[in-house]
Amino acid sequence: MPPPGFDVLLEIDVQGARQVRERDVDALLVFVTAPSPDEQAARLRHRGDTDAHVQRRLEEARRENAAAEQLGAVTVVNDQLDRAVDEILSLINRARAEQRRG
């Protein structure tokens, strides 16, 4: 747990999120996802990934989505960067307020 008054932001996979959840059941877990599998595939192809890699990544994304849901993560759809960032900041601010009340 971070010292009082400090936040810790980790960019981790679902396995890392499980470890965080085991240590802190009240941790805010945010799962950022593409708007759709088709959009995710298009983004991967745009950056030069092979079709085989795109298919593996889409399968992995389905498993990650299910695992994130089981962990109680809040899902944020990365459809527009500014909107997604605002949503994440709002979640963090809400969690801070709840912690102060708690």
N, CA, C and O atoms as a GROMACS GRO file, in nm:
protein
  408
    1MET      N    1   0.085  -0.118   0.000
    1MET     CA    2   0.000   0.000   0.000
    1MET      C    3   0.089   0.124   0.000
    1MET      O    4   0.193   0.128   0.065
    2PRO      N    5   0.046   0.226  -0.074
    2PRO     CA    6   0.124   0.350  -0.077
    2PRO      C    7   0.109   0.424   0.055
    2PRO      O    8   0.013   0.401   0.129
    3PRO      N    9   0.202   0.512   0.084
    3PRO     CA   10   0.187   0.594   0.204
    3PRO      C   11   0.062   0.680   0.193
    3PRO      O   12   0.019   0.713   0.082
    4PRO      N   13   0.002   0.716   0.305
    4PRO     CA   14  -0.119   0.801   0.301
    4PRO      C   15  -0.091   0.929   0.220
    4PRO      O   16   0.014   0.991   0.234
    5GLY      N   17  -0.188   0.966   0.137
    5GLY     CA   18  -0.175   1.086   0.057
    5GLY      C   19  -0.106   1.067  -0.076
    5GLY      O   20  -0.089   1.163  -0.152
    6PHE      N   21  -0.066   0.944  -0.107
    6PHE     CA   22   0.003   0.917  -0.233
    6PHE      C   23  -0.074   0.812  -0.313
    6PHE      O   24  -0.135   0.721  -0.257
    7ASP      N   25  -0.069   0.828  -0.443
    7ASP     CA   26  -0.126   0.729  -0.534
    7ASP      C   27  -0.011   0.656  -0.601
    7ASP      O   28   0.097   0.712  -0.619
    8VAL      N   29  -0.036   0.532  -0.638
    8VAL     CA   30   0.059   0.455  -0.717
    8VAL      C   31  -0.014   0.413  -0.843
    8VAL      O   32  -0.120   0.351  -0.838
    9LEU      N   33   0.044   0.448  -0.957
    9LEU     CA   34  -0.014   0.413  -1.085
    9LEU      C   35   0.076   0.308  -1.150
    9LEU      O   36   0.195   0.332  -1.172
   10LEU      N   37   0.018   0.193  -1.180
   10LEU     CA   38   0.093   0.084  -1.242
   10LEU      C   39   0.032   0.051  -1.377
   10LEU      O   40  -0.090   0.040  -1.390
   11GLU      N   41   0.115   0.036  -1.477
   11GLU     CA   42   0.068  -0.013  -1.606
   11GLU      C   43   0.108  -0.160  -1.611
   11GLU      O   44   0.223  -0.195  -1.635
   12ILE      N   45   0.008  -0.247  -1.586
   12ILE     CA   46   0.036  -0.389  -1.570
   12ILE      C   47  -0.066  -0.472  -1.647
   12ILE      O   48  -0.169  -0.423  -1.691
   13ASP      N   49  -0.033  -0.600  -1.661
   13ASP     CA   50  -0.126  -0.691  -1.725
   13ASP      C   51  -0.222  -0.748  -1.620
   13ASP      O   52  -0.215  -0.712  -1.503
   14VAL      N   53  -0.309  -0.836  -1.665
   14VAL     CA   54  -0.410  -0.891  -1.575
   14VAL      C   55  -0.347  -0.972  -1.462
   14VAL      O   56  -0.397  -0.970  -1.350
   15GLN      N   57  -0.238  -1.042  -1.490
   15GLN     CA   58  -0.171  -1.118  -1.383
   15GLN      C   59  -0.120  -1.024  -1.275
   15GLN      O   60  -0.132  -1.052  -1.156
   16GLY      N   61  -0.063  -0.913  -1.316
   16GLY     CA   62  -0.017  -0.814  -1.219
   16GLY      C   63  -0.133  -0.756  -1.140
   16GLY      O   64  -0.121  -0.731  -1.020
   17ALA      N   65  -0.245  -0.735  -1.207
   17ALA     CA   66  -0.364  -0.683  -1.138
   17ALA      C   67  -0.413  -0.783  -1.033
   17ALA      O   68  -0.459  -0.742  -0.926
   18ARG      N   69  -0.404  -0.912  -1.063
   18ARG     CA   70  -0.442  -1.013  -0.962
   18ARG      C   71  -0.354  -1.000  -0.837
   18ARG      O   72  -0.404  -1.010  -0.725
   19GLN      N   73  -0.225  -0.979  -0.858
   19GLN     CA   74  -0.134  -0.964  -0.744
   19GLN      C   75  -0.166  -0.839  -0.664
   19GLN      O   76  -0.163  -0.840  -0.541
   20VAL      N   77  -0.198  -0.732  -0.733
   20VAL     CA   78  -0.236  -0.609  -0.663
   20VAL      C   79  -0.363  -0.633  -0.582
   20VAL      O   80  -0.371  -0.595  -0.465
   21ARG      N   81  -0.463  -0.698  -0.644
   21ARG     CA   82  -0.590  -0.724  -0.576
   21ARG      C   83  -0.568  -0.811  -0.451
   21ARG      O   84  -0.634  -0.790  -0.349
   22GLU      N   85  -0.476  -0.908  -0.459
   22GLU     CA   86  -0.447  -0.992  -0.343
   22GLU      C   87  -0.391  -0.911  -0.227
   22GLU      O   88  -0.420  -0.940  -0.111
   23ARG      N   89  -0.312  -0.810  -0.258
   23ARG     CA   90  -0.250  -0.727  -0.154
   23ARG      C   91  -0.343  -0.617  -0.104
   23ARG      O   92  -0.336  -0.578   0.013
   24ASP      N   93  -0.430  -0.567  -0.192
   24ASP     CA   94  -0.516  -0.455  -0.156
   24ASP      C   95  -0.653  -0.475  -0.222
   24ASP      O   96  -0.670  -0.443  -0.340
   25VAL      N   97  -0.747  -0.526  -0.146
   25VAL     CA   98  -0.880  -0.555  -0.203
   25VAL      C   99  -0.954  -0.428  -0.243
   25VAL      O  100  -1.049  -0.434  -0.321
   26ASP      N  101  -0.912  -0.313  -0.192
   26ASP     CA  102  -0.977  -0.186  -0.224
   26ASP      C  103  -0.908  -0.109  -0.337
   26ASP      O  104  -0.949   0.002  -0.370
   27ALA      N  105  -0.804  -0.167  -0.396
   27ALA     CA  106  -0.731  -0.097  -0.502
   27ALA      C  107  -0.825  -0.070  -0.620
   27ALA      O  108  -0.910  -0.152  -0.654
   28LEU      N  109  -0.809   0.046  -0.679
   28LEU     CA  110  -0.884   0.079  -0.800
   28LEU      C  111  -0.812   0.016  -0.918
   28LEU      O  112  -0.697   0.050  -0.948
   29LEU      N  113  -0.879  -0.075  -0.984
   29LEU     CA  114  -0.824  -0.139  -1.103
   29LEU      C  115  -0.900  -0.085  -1.224
   29LEU      O  116  -1.023  -0.093  -1.230
   30VAL      N  117  -0.827  -0.031  -1.320
   30VAL     CA  118  -0.887   0.024  -1.441
   30VAL      C  119  -0.833  -0.056  -1.559
   30VAL      O  120  -0.712  -0.066  -1.579
   31PHE      N  121  -0.924  -0.110  -1.636
   31PHE     CA  122  -0.889  -0.188  -1.754
   31PHE      C  123  -0.923  -0.104  -1.876
   31PHE      O  124  -1.040  -0.071  -1.899
   32VAL      N  125  -0.822  -0.068  -1.954
   32VAL     CA  126  -0.842   0.015  -2.074
   32VAL      C  127  -0.850  -0.078  -2.194
   32VAL      O  128  -0.764  -0.164  -2.214
   33THR      N  129  -0.954  -0.060  -2.273
   33THR     CA  130  -0.977  -0.149  -2.386
   33THR      C  131  -1.014  -0.069  -2.511
   33THR      O  132  -1.058   0.045  -2.502
   34ALA      N  133  -0.995  -0.131  -2.625
   34ALA     CA  134  -1.035  -0.072  -2.752
   34ALA      C  135  -1.188  -0.073  -2.762
   34ALA      O  136  -1.254  -0.150  -2.692
   35PRO      N  137  -1.245   0.013  -2.847
   35PRO     CA  138  -1.390   0.018  -2.860
   35PRO      C  139  -1.454  -0.112  -2.910
   35PRO      O  140  -1.569  -0.142  -2.877
   36SER      N  141  -1.379  -0.189  -2.988
   36SER     CA  142  -1.433  -0.314  -3.042
   36SER      C  143  -1.316  -0.400  -3.091
   36SER      O  144  -1.206  -0.348  -3.113
   37PRO      N  145  -1.340  -0.529  -3.108
   37PRO     CA  146  -1.235  -0.614  -3.166
   37PRO      C  147  -1.194  -0.566  -3.305
   37PRO      O  148  -1.075  -0.572  -3.340
   38ASP      N  149  -1.289  -0.520  -3.386
   38ASP     CA  150  -1.254  -0.472  -3.519
   38ASP      C  151  -1.162  -0.351  -3.512
   38ASP      O  152  -1.066  -0.341  -3.588
   39GLU      N  153  -1.192  -0.259  -3.421
   39GLU     CA  154  -1.107  -0.140  -3.405
   39GLU      C  155  -0.970  -0.179  -3.353
   39GLU      O  156  -0.868  -0.125  -3.397
   40GLN      N  157  -0.966  -0.273  -3.259
   40GLN     CA  158  -0.836  -0.318  -3.208
   40GLN      C  159  -0.754  -0.381  -3.320
   40GLN      O  160  -0.634  -0.354  -3.331
   41ALA      N  161  -0.817  -0.463  -3.402
   41ALA     CA  162  -0.747  -0.526  -3.514
   41ALA      C  163  -0.694  -0.419  -3.610
   41ALA      O  164  -0.580  -0.428  -3.658
   42ALA      N  165  -0.776  -0.319  -3.639
   42ALA     CA  166  -0.732  -0.212  -3.729
   42ALA      C  167  -0.612  -0.137  -3.671
   42ALA      O  168  -0.519  -0.103  -3.745
   43ARG      N  169  -0.614  -0.110  -3.542
   43ARG     CA  170  -0.503  -0.040  -3.478
   43ARG      C  171  -0.375  -0.124  -3.484
   43ARG      O  172  -0.267  -0.072  -3.511
   44LEU      N  173  -0.389  -0.253  -3.460
   44LEU     CA  174  -0.272  -0.341  -3.465
   44LEU      C  175  -0.215  -0.350  -3.606
   44LEU      O  176  -0.094  -0.345  -3.626
   45ARG      N  177  -0.304  -0.362  -3.704
   45ARG     CA  178  -0.258  -0.369  -3.843
   45ARG      C  179  -0.192  -0.237  -3.885
   45ARG      O  180  -0.094  -0.237  -3.959
   46HIS      N  181  -0.248  -0.126  -3.838
   46HIS     CA  182  -0.192   0.006  -3.872
   46HIS      C  183  -0.048   0.020  -3.822
   46HIS      O  184   0.034   0.087  -3.885
   47ARG      N  185  -0.019  -0.042  -3.710
   47ARG     CA  186   0.118  -0.032  -3.658
   47ARG      C  187   0.210  -0.140  -3.716
   47ARG      O  188   0.328  -0.148  -3.679
   48GLY      N  189   0.156  -0.222  -3.807
   48GLY     CA  190   0.241  -0.315  -3.880
   48GLY      C  191   0.240  -0.458  -3.830
   48GLY      O  192   0.322  -0.539  -3.874
   49ASP      N  193   0.150  -0.492  -3.740
   49ASP     CA  194   0.145  -0.629  -3.689
   49ASP      C  195   0.094  -0.724  -3.797
   49ASP      O  196   0.012  -0.688  -3.881
   50THR      N  197   0.145  -0.846  -3.793
   50THR     CA  198   0.103  -0.948  -3.889
   50THR      C  199  -0.038  -0.997  -3.855
   50THR      O  200  -0.086  -0.980  -3.742
   51ASP      N  201  -0.103  -1.058  -3.952
   51ASP     CA  202  -0.238  -1.112  -3.927
   51ASP      C  203  -0.236  -1.215  -3.815
   51ASP      O  204  -0.327  -1.220  -3.733
   52ALA      N  205  -0.132  -1.298  -3.812
   52ALA     CA  206  -0.122  -1.399  -3.707
   52ALA      C  207  -0.112  -1.333  -3.570
   52ALA      O  208  -0.176  -1.377  -3.474
   53HIS      N  209  -0.032  -1.228  -3.559
   53HIS     CA  210  -0.019  -1.158  -3.431
   53HIS      C  211  -0.150  -1.090  -3.394
   53HIS      O  212  -0.189  -1.091  -3.277
   54VAL      N  213  -0.218  -1.033  -3.491
   54VAL     CA  214  -0.346  -0.968  -3.464
   54VAL      C  215  -0.445  -1.069  -3.407
   54VAL      O  216  -0.514  -1.039  -3.310
   55GLN      N  217  -0.452  -1.186  -3.465
   55GLN     CA  218  -0.545  -1.288  -3.417
   55GLN      C  219  -0.510  -1.333  -3.275
   55GLN      O  220  -0.598  -1.350  -3.191
   56ARG      N  221  -0.381  -1.353  -3.249
   56ARG     CA  222  -0.338  -1.392  -3.113
   56ARG      C  223  -0.375  -1.282  -3.013
   56ARG      O  224  -0.422  -1.310  -2.903
   57ARG      N  225  -0.352  -1.158  -3.052
   57ARG     CA  226  -0.379  -1.046  -2.961
   57ARG      C  227  -0.528  -1.032  -2.934
   57ARG      O  228  -0.567  -1.002  -2.822
   58LEU      N  229  -0.613  -1.054  -3.035
   58LEU     CA  230  -0.758  -1.047  -3.015
   58LEU      C  231  -0.806  -1.158  -2.922
   58LEU      O  232  -0.893  -1.135  -2.838
   59GLU      N  233  -0.749  -1.278  -2.936
   59GLU     CA  234  -0.784  -1.388  -2.845
   59GLU      C  235  -0.741  -1.354  -2.702
   59GLU      O  236  -0.815  -1.378  -2.607
   60GLU      N  237  -0.621  -1.300  -2.689
   60GLU     CA  238  -0.571  -1.261  -2.558
   60GLU      C  239  -0.659  -1.151  -2.498
   60GLU      O  240  -0.686  -1.152  -2.377
   61ALA      N  241  -0.704  -1.059  -2.579
   61ALA     CA  242  -0.790  -0.950  -2.531
   61ALA      C  243  -0.921  -1.004  -2.475
   61ALA      O  244  -0.970  -0.954  -2.374
   62ARG      N  245  -0.978  -1.105  -2.539
   62ARG     CA  246  -1.102  -1.165  -2.487
   62ARG      C  247  -1.079  -1.225  -2.348
   62ARG      O  248  -1.162  -1.210  -2.259
   63ARG      N  249  -0.966  -1.294  -2.332
   63ARG     CA  250  -0.935  -1.352  -2.200
   63ARG      C  251  -0.910  -1.242  -2.096
   63ARG      O  252  -0.954  -1.253  -1.982
   64GLU      N  253  -0.839  -1.138  -2.138
   64GLU     CA  254  -0.810  -1.027  -2.046
   64GLU      C  255  -0.938  -0.956  -2.003
   64GLU      O  256  -0.952  -0.921  -1.886
   65ASN      N  257  -1.030  -0.934  -2.095
   65ASN     CA  258  -1.157  -0.870  -2.062
   65ASN      C  259  -1.231  -0.950  -1.955
   65ASN      O  260  -1.282  -0.893  -1.859
   66ALA      N  261  -1.237  -1.081  -1.973
   66ALA     CA  262  -1.306  -1.166  -1.877
   66ALA      C  263  -1.236  -1.163  -1.742
   66ALA      O  264  -1.302  -1.155  -1.638
   67ALA      N  265  -1.104  -1.169  -1.742
   67ALA     CA  266  -1.028  -1.167  -1.616
   67ALA      C  267  -1.045  -1.033  -1.546
   67ALA      O  268  -1.060  -1.029  -1.423
   68ALA      N  269  -1.042  -0.924  -1.621
   68ALA     CA  270  -1.059  -0.791  -1.560
   68ALA      C  271  -1.196  -0.780  -1.494
   68ALA      O  272  -1.209  -0.723  -1.386
   69GLU      N  273  -1.296  -0.834  -1.559
   69GLU     CA  274  -1.431  -0.832  -1.502
   69GLU      C  275  -1.435  -0.912  -1.371
   69GLU      O  276  -1.494  -0.868  -1.272
   70GLN      N  277  -1.371  -1.028  -1.370
   70GLN     CA  278  -1.367  -1.110  -1.248
   70GLN      C  279  -1.296  -1.039  -1.134
   70GLN      O  280  -1.331  -1.058  -1.018
   71LEU      N  281  -1.197  -0.957  -1.167
   71LEU     CA  282  -1.122  -0.884  -1.066
   71LEU      C  283  -1.196  -0.760  -1.016
   71LEU      O  284  -1.152  -0.695  -0.920
   72GLY      N  285  -1.306  -0.726  -1.080
   72GLY     CA  286  -1.380  -0.608  -1.041
   72GLY      C  287  -1.321  -0.480  -1.096
   72GLY      O  288  -1.343  -0.372  -1.040
   73ALA      N  289  -1.246  -0.489  -1.204
   73ALA     CA  290  -1.186  -0.370  -1.264
   73ALA      C  291  -1.294  -0.287  -1.332
   73ALA      O  292  -1.394  -0.340  -1.382
   74VAL      N  293  -1.273  -0.158  -1.334
   74VAL     CA  294  -1.359  -0.067  -1.408
   74VAL      C  295  -1.303  -0.061  -1.549
   74VAL      O  296  -1.184  -0.038  -1.569
   75THR      N  297  -1.389  -0.082  -1.648
   75THR     CA  298  -1.344  -0.080  -1.787
   75THR      C  299  -1.363   0.058  -1.846
   75THR      O  300  -1.470   0.118  -1.835
   76VAL      N  301  -1.257   0.109  -1.907
   76VAL     CA  302  -1.262   0.237  -1.978
   76VAL      C  303  -1.233   0.207  -2.125
   76VAL      O  304  -1.132   0.146  -2.159
   77VAL      N  305  -1.323   0.251  -2.210
   77VAL     CA  306  -1.308   0.230  -2.354
   77VAL      C  307  -1.225   0.344  -2.411
   77VAL      O  308  -1.260   0.461  -2.396
   78ASN      N  309  -1.115   0.308  -2.476
   78ASN     CA  310  -1.025   0.406  -2.536
   78ASN      C  311  -1.070   0.437  -2.679
   78ASN      O  312  -1.006   0.398  -2.776
   79ASP      N  313  -1.183   0.509  -2.687
   79ASP     CA  314  -1.234   0.547  -2.818
   79ASP      C  315  -1.186   0.686  -2.858
   79ASP      O  316  -1.160   0.711  -2.976
   80GLN      N  317  -1.173   0.774  -2.761
   80GLN     CA  318  -1.117   0.908  -2.781
   80GLN      C  319  -1.023   0.933  -2.664
   80GLN      O  320  -1.066   0.928  -2.549
   81LEU      N  321  -0.898   0.960  -2.693
   81LEU     CA  322  -0.797   0.969  -2.588
   81LEU      C  323  -0.834   1.068  -2.479
   81LEU      O  324  -0.829   1.034  -2.361
   82ASP      N  325  -0.872   1.190  -2.515
   82ASP     CA  326  -0.904   1.291  -2.413
   82ASP      C  327  -1.019   1.246  -2.324
   82ASP      O  328  -1.014   1.264  -2.202
   83ARG      N  329  -1.121   1.187  -2.382
   83ARG     CA  330  -1.236   1.140  -2.305
   83ARG      C  331  -1.195   1.027  -2.211
   83ARG      O  332  -1.236   1.024  -2.095
   84ALA      N  333  -1.114   0.933  -2.261
   84ALA     CA  334  -1.069   0.820  -2.179
   84ALA      C  335  -0.984   0.869  -2.062
   84ALA      O  336  -0.998   0.821  -1.950
   85VAL      N  337  -0.894   0.964  -2.089
   85VAL     CA  338  -0.810   1.020  -1.982
   85VAL      C  339  -0.898   1.089  -1.878
   85VAL      O  340  -0.877   1.072  -1.758
   86ASP      N  341  -0.996   1.168  -1.923
   86ASP     CA  342  -1.087   1.235  -1.829
   86ASP      C  343  -1.162   1.134  -1.743
   86ASP      O  344  -1.182   1.155  -1.623
   87GLU      N  345  -1.205   1.025  -1.804
   87GLU     CA  346  -1.278   0.922  -1.730
   87GLU      C  347  -1.188   0.857  -1.624
   87GLU      O  348  -1.232   0.834  -1.511
   88ILE      N  349  -1.064   0.829  -1.660
   88ILE     CA  350  -0.971   0.770  -1.564
   88ILE      C  351  -0.943   0.866  -1.448
   88ILE      O  352  -0.941   0.826  -1.332
   89LEU      N  353  -0.923   0.994  -1.480
   89LEU     CA  354  -0.901   1.094  -1.374
   89LEU      C  355  -1.022   1.104  -1.283
   89LEU      O  356  -1.007   1.117  -1.162
   90SER      N  357  -1.139   1.098  -1.339
   90SER     CA  358  -1.262   1.101  -1.259
   90SER      C  359  -1.269   0.980  -1.166
   90SER      O  360  -1.306   0.994  -1.049
   91LEU      N  361  -1.233   0.863  -1.216
   91LEU     CA  362  -1.233   0.742  -1.132
   91LEU      C  363  -1.133   0.756  -1.017
   91LEU      O  364  -1.163   0.718  -0.904
   92ILE      N  365  -1.015   0.810  -1.046
   92ILE     CA  366  -0.914   0.828  -0.943
   92ILE      C  367  -0.963   0.928  -0.838
   92ILE      O  368  -0.950   0.904  -0.718
   93ASN      N  369  -1.019   1.038  -0.883
   93ASN     CA  370  -1.069   1.139  -0.788
   93ASN      C  371  -1.182   1.084  -0.702
   93ASN      O  372  -1.189   1.114  -0.582
   94ARG      N  373  -1.269   1.005  -0.761
   94ARG     CA  374  -1.379   0.943  -0.685
   94ARG      C  375  -1.323   0.846  -0.581
   94ARG      O  376  -1.370   0.844  -0.467
   95ALA      N  377  -1.224   0.767  -0.620
   95ALA     CA  378  -1.163   0.671  -0.526
   95ALA      C  379  -1.094   0.745  -0.411
   95ALA      O  380  -1.103   0.703  -0.295
   96ARG      N  381  -1.027   0.855  -0.442
   96ARG     CA  382  -0.963   0.936  -0.336
   96ARG      C  383  -1.069   0.988  -0.239
   96ARG      O  384  -1.050   0.980  -0.117
   97ALA      N  385  -1.179   1.040  -0.291
   97ALA     CA  386  -1.285   1.095  -0.206
   97ALA      C  387  -1.344   0.985  -0.117
   97ALA      O  388  -1.368   1.007   0.002
   98GLU      N  389  -1.368   0.869  -0.174
   98GLU     CA  390  -1.422   0.757  -0.096
   98GLU      C  391  -1.325   0.715   0.013
   98GLU      O  392  -1.366   0.681   0.125
   99GLN      N  393  -1.197   0.716  -0.019
   99GLN     CA  394  -1.097   0.677   0.080
   99GLN      C  395  -1.093   0.777   0.196
   99GLN      O  396  -1.080   0.737   0.312
  100ARG      N  397  -1.105   0.906   0.165
  100ARG     CA  398  -1.108   1.007   0.272
  100ARG      C  399  -1.228   0.990   0.361
  100ARG      O  400  -1.218   1.009   0.483
  101ARG      N  401  -1.343   0.954   0.303
  101ARG     CA  402  -1.465   0.933   0.382
  101ARG      C  403  -1.459   0.805   0.465
  101ARG      O  404  -1.514   0.797   0.574
  102GLY      N  405  -1.389   0.706   0.408
  102GLY     CA  406  -1.389   0.571   0.463
  102GLY      C  407  -1.317   0.555   0.587
  102GLY      O  408  -1.312   0.445   0.641
   0.00000   0.00000   0.00000
